[in-house]
Amino acid sequence: MADVQLAFPFVLLAMAVIAALGPSIPNIMAVFALTGWVAYTRLVRGQVLTVRELAYVEAARALGHSPTVVMLRHVLPNVVSPILVLASFELARMIILESALSFLGIGVQAPTPSWGNMLGEGREYMRTAWWLSVFPGSAIVLAVLGVNLLGDGLRDLVDPRSRRLGKVY
């Protein structure tokens, strides 16, 4: 089911859903949820399959720890870091996609503010009032960069493999 979902182009799905249900924030959020679950599912499954075969997980099972304790103390800490990194990339992707849909006129509609709407409206005035498009575009770039850097920093804080002698690298 996940592979079928990944094979379907996101923009086409977004356009179809929004054309059928109308452009609104809840509909855009529904499209993001419809397409976003696959990445998390595949990542978590792969990480759990890898971590559950490691020696310390086998040792915890051999010591008689319950499956809940093994999952919470040994598997979960090693799965959280990749999820945080993926979440930061997905949030950045959603910012860009919402802006793109709004720029095309099928996303958030005016009077609700959207950087994509601002870019689209400023497009007509690029020769005379360039700042109408440059500032919203710069805001998108800075927001995406900030979210990605935050995700990278969170990964460094949470990832148990990046710790050595109490220091975070």
Steps between C-alpha positions, in 0.01 A plus 500: 500500500785737581670436166176574315468825694858597417445428130218754479626857432431736789418807294245308294336364817498847655341655194236227480403519868496879509304518173243257640473642853597863445809696605516533878748444779331179628502352150868582453576346840306189395709473182822533701383232744393273214843519339723542805429185699691276258842648569459464877369147471785381283763673712370365833462149364853498361652641817315254725601206282863612524508583870319188618782283365778688685692330780378719786135436409567126490677529836205684654267227376734232634499670842124457507387858439143528382438597137366836622820576691716392205298720267498808725859483629692356208309527173314832535806720580667376184192562286415851624799674344427402139133587552593850618723555199228374265240719673717808448545418131128428464407829668733685262346307209151595614594868523628490143204299370240721668673804354508339156131406513405849618719655230311295240169615645384161629628531855405737778275773364508870583434661749687227692867597486735267315850553369397329177212747453736789569744368238220458247360848559846661486583327171317770303710777653849349473636788290359781713466352852740205518477481879142372479640166381852501640402531867242217504743283301775580747266416788434158345872437459579608856214297649605186315865552591409561865284187521774288343765638736269443797449139392874450466558645847227283652654194338835584657338537842286186487712254303670262744760407237629858482591513870849433626597547861202728564577741216275554201679512165 
